[in-house]
Amino acid sequence: MNDKYSELKSRSNRIFEWTKTTPFNYVTRGIIKGTGLEDKDIDSKPFIGIANSWNEINPGHTHLNSLAEAVKYGILEAGGIPLEFCTVAPCDGWANGNEGMRYILPHREVIADSVELMVEAHSLDALVTLSSCDKINPAMLMAAIRLDIPTICVPGGPSFWEIEFSPDYTGIDEKEYDNFNNKVKCVTCASYGACEIMGTANTFQCLMEAFGMTLPNAATIPAVTNMKYVLARNSGRQIMTLLKKGITPSQIMTNESLENALMVDLAIGGSTNSALHLPAIAHEMGIDFDLELFNDYSKKIPTIANVYPSGKYGVVDLYKAGGIPAVMNRLKDFLNLDCMTVSAKPIGKTFRRSQVLDDDIIRPLDNPVFHEGGTVVLKGNLAPNGAVIKQSGIQFKDMLNFVGPALCYNSEGDVLNDLAMNKISDGSVLIIRYEGPKGAPGMPELLAVTATLMLKRNLERVALITDGRFSGGTSGPCIGHVSPEAYVGGPIAVIENGDIITIDIPNRKLNVNLTDNEIQTRLAKWQPFEKPIKSRALLKYKRLVTSADKGAILKF
C-alpha cells in the first residue's frame, strides 16, 4: 500500500490490525464488502464518516439528506470513501408547551455520545457533521472535540418565514405588523431549515463558524438554496484536505477561538442557551468556563446584528448583509485573528475581504442595536451562582430595572392556566421553579409562557424568573438558568408570594428582599417538590446532570 494512503488510513487500518494474520481477517473484510466496497477501496481509501441528523420530524433537518449527498460527492471527488450514519435530532418547536420539552436538552449528551460511539466503533478516519437545530449543533461540536480527528461541520442553514414573501415585508418581528395574518406568517416556516430568528439553532450555526469549524459563510446561507448545496460539496472535498494536513479540532477549538465564539455570540444577540452550551463545549475542551465571561465581554462588544429578537430582521437578511464573515470583520479589532480553521488558514484571512452590505442589518460599532452584548449574567441572593438574561431583547428599556412582588409557581402548566384565566396582574414577577436540570427534570424551555405574555398587551410589565430555560427567540425581561435550582435547595425554592424582587440588569443584580438568615430559616423547613417521573431516560439524566451554571453537563 502507498505510504501516503497508509498514513491517511491510520485509524481505519486498525480494523484489521489484530486479525490480519488470521483467517478471521476474511470475516471482517467480507462483512464490510456487504456495503458495496471492493478490496481496493478498503485497502487504499480513507473512511470518512458523515454524521447526519436528518429526519422527517424536524423541519430544520428534513433537507439534510440532500446535503449529505452533496458531501458524499465532494468526498468521492477528493479520493475518500463516504460512510453516512444518522443520529437523533429533536424539534424544540414540537415540544414547547408540553411534556415533550423535558426530553429535549438530554438529547445533547445522547447525540454527542452516539457520534463518538459510531466513529470509534468503526475506526473512521475523519468526520463531516450535518446539523441545524438547537441541541444538535453544540452536540456535534462536543463530539468533534472528544474524537479529535479531522472534522468539518456543515450547518443546515436558516429557513424562510412566510412573511419573507409578503409584499408588506419589513422584517420578521410580529410587532412590525397590525394584520393578524401577517403576525402568523412571522412564526410560520415556509421552507426547510432552522427557524429564521436568532434562536439557539441559528446562534450555534453562527458559533460553529466563529469557532472556525465550518467553511466561510456557511452558517447563514439559507437552507434550500443552491449555495448551501455547493458549500456541502466543498466541505466534502475539504475534509480530505484536513485529513492530509492532519488538522484536527483541538488545533481549531482553542481557548482563543472560544473567546471569538463568545464575542460573536454577544454581537449577534445570540440565544441565552449559549450560557449552557458554551460551558459544555468548553468542558470537552478541558476549559473551566466562568459565566462571568459574558459580563466581561458584554462591556466590550455591543449588539450589532439587527436580528430578531434583538432587532426586526431575520437570519436570511443577515446573510444578505454579509453573514458572519461581515460580522467578524466589524469585530476584527477584538478577535483572535490567528486561530486555525477548517479552511486550513487563520480565521482572520477567511473574512478579511468580506464587506457589510447593509448597515441597518449589521450595524457599525458606534451605532449598535444595543450598546452592550446581548446576554449577561445576574447574581444576588436569589441566584448566588448566576442567572441569565438577553438584555438586548428587552423592548421597554425601563424594564432593565424592575421591582415587583413575586407570584410563585412550581410548574409551567400552572402559569399557563392562570394566564388563560387572567389571574396574573401587570407589575408581577413570575417565579417558575422546579423546571431546572434536576427538578423538571430536563430543564425545559418556557416558550409557551413567554409567547403568551408577549401576546397579552395588558401584561407588558411582567417579569419572569425561572430555574428553567427560554427559547433563544424569547424577548422581554425573562431571566432563566437560576442557579442553584430549586430542587437542590437554591433560594428560589423558598420565595413566597408577595416577596419583593429587585432586578437590576445594568448592575447585574438579582435579589429578593430577604436577609440571609430569613432565607436559611425557610430552607431549614423546606422539602423539594417531587414531580412524578416514570421515564428511565429522565431518571438517569436527573441523577447525572449538574447545575445550569456548569452547562448542565453530566458527571459520573
Secondary structure, 3 states (H helix, E strand, C coil): CCHHHHHHCCCHHHHHCCCCCCCHHHHHHHHHHCCCCCHHHHHHCCEEEEEECCCCCCCCCCCHHHHHHHHHHHHHHCCCEEEEEECCCCCHHHHCCCHHHHHCCCHHHHHHHHHHHHHHHCCCCEEEEEECCCCHHHHHHHHHHHHCCCEEEEECCECCEHHHHCCCCCCCCHHHCCCHHHHHHCCCECCCCECCCCCHHHHHHHHHHHHCCCCCCCCCCCCCCHHHHHHHHHHHHHHHHHHHHCCCHHHHCCHHHHHHHHHHHHHCCCCCCHHHHHHHHHHHCCCCCCCHHHHHHHCCCCECECECCCCCECHHHHHHCCHHHHHHHHCCCCCCCCCECCCCCEHHHHHCCCCCCCCCCECCCCCCCECCCCEEEEEECCEEEEEEEEHHHCCCHHHHEEEEEEEEECCHHHHHHHHHCCCCCCCCEEEECCCCCCCCCCCCECHHHHHHHHHCHHHCCCEEEECCECCCCCCCCEEEEEECCHHHCCHHHHCCCCCEEEEECCCCEEEECCCHHHHHHHHHCCCCCCCCCCCHHHHHHHHHECCHHHCCCECC
